[in-house]
């Protein structure tokens, strides 16, 4: 088991403020890792592929996200406090949402991934569409429950971050980080 006590996950459904919180943590000087799914989408768009085409094979897309997450996590210094926009257990939640068979190589990666703190962003009650999102507001309730279950299953108790302002969310993270250290 690879326990990375200095790596902290910011997770939640789409349009819950994960990226905004991550960007604020970066402004405070913490290394951050962008969301693998968005990076996979951005790479596909750069190759003139549409999001619809990319996600026409959702299983392959989810597999590509796992591979990208592995690549990105391999670049993180395990000794530095870092914030990741999603962790490996997020993939477990998404595979379960889509009712996909979870292949052994993915199971192995999920079982091997342990993080320090996990911050689960509660839905904001609004949904901001953008070029990369294919989900809807209703999706957030389902995925939030699956994310909570996935992290708990692997011994990590997510800290629920309420739908408050970004500065308030930063304070919540910093207080938990202070208590954690």
ChimeraX attribute file (.defattr): number of C-alpha atoms within 10 A of each C-alpha:
attribute: neighborCount
match mode: 1-to-1
recipient: residues
	/A:1	10
	/A:2	10
	/A:3	12
	/A:4	18
	/A:5	17
	/A:6	19
	/A:7	25
	/A:8	23
	/A:9	27
	/A:10	24
	/A:11	29
	/A:12	27
	/A:13	26
	/A:14	24
	/A:15	22
	/A:16	24
	/A:17	22
	/A:18	24
	/A:19	19
	/A:20	15
	/A:21	22
	/A:22	25
	/A:23	19
	/A:24	16
	/A:25	18
	/A:26	15
	/A:27	11
	/A:28	10
	/A:29	11
	/A:30	14
	/A:31	18
	/A:32	21
	/A:33	22
	/A:34	17
	/A:35	21
	/A:36	24
	/A:37	21
	/A:38	14
	/A:39	15
	/A:40	22
	/A:41	22
	/A:42	17
	/A:43	12
	/A:44	15
	/A:45	16
	/A:46	10
	/A:47	9
	/A:48	9
	/A:49	13
	/A:50	16
	/A:51	17
	/A:52	11
	/A:53	11
	/A:54	15
	/A:55	14
	/A:56	11
	/A:57	10
	/A:58	15
	/A:59	17
	/A:60	12
	/A:61	16
	/A:62	21
	/A:63	17
	/A:64	16
	/A:65	21
	/A:66	24
	/A:67	15
	/A:68	17
	/A:69	24
	/A:70	15
	/A:71	12
	/A:72	15
	/A:73	16
	/A:74	10
	/A:75	9
	/A:76	17
	/A:77	13
	/A:78	14
	/A:79	10
	/A:80	13
	/A:81	18
	/A:82	23
	/A:83	28
	/A:84	25
	/A:85	23
	/A:86	26
	/A:87	27
	/A:88	24
	/A:89	29
	/A:90	24
	/A:91	23
	/A:92	22
	/A:93	21
	/A:94	18
	/A:95	18
	/A:96	16
	/A:97	14
	/A:98	11
	/A:99	10
	/A:100	13
	/A:101	10
	/A:102	14
	/A:103	9
	/A:104	9
	/A:105	9
	/A:106	17
	/A:107	14
	/A:108	11
	/A:109	16
	/A:110	21
	/A:111	15
	/A:112	13
	/A:113	15
	/A:114	23
	/A:115	22
	/A:116	19
	/A:117	22
	/A:118	25
	/A:119	25
	/A:120	24
	/A:121	25
	/A:122	21
	/A:123	20
	/A:124	17
	/A:125	12
	/A:126	10
	/A:127	16
	/A:128	10
	/A:129	13
	/A:130	8
	/A:131	11
	/A:132	17
	/A:133	14
	/A:134	12
	/A:135	13
	/A:136	14
	/A:137	18
	/A:138	10
	/A:139	13
	/A:140	21
	/A:141	14
	/A:142	14
	/A:143	19
	/A:144	21
	/A:145	13
	/A:146	22
	/A:147	25
	/A:148	23
	/A:149	17
	/A:150	23
	/A:151	23
	/A:152	13
	/A:153	12
	/A:154	15
	/A:155	10
	/A:156	17
	/A:157	17
	/A:158	20
	/A:159	18
	/A:160	15
	/A:161	21
	/A:162	15
	/A:163	15
	/A:164	13
	/A:165	11
	/A:166	15
	/A:167	12
	/A:168	14
	/A:169	20
	/A:170	19
	/A:171	11
	/A:172	17
	/A:173	21
	/A:174	13
	/A:175	11
	/A:176	14
	/A:177	15
	/A:178	9
	/A:179	8
	/A:180	11
	/A:181	7
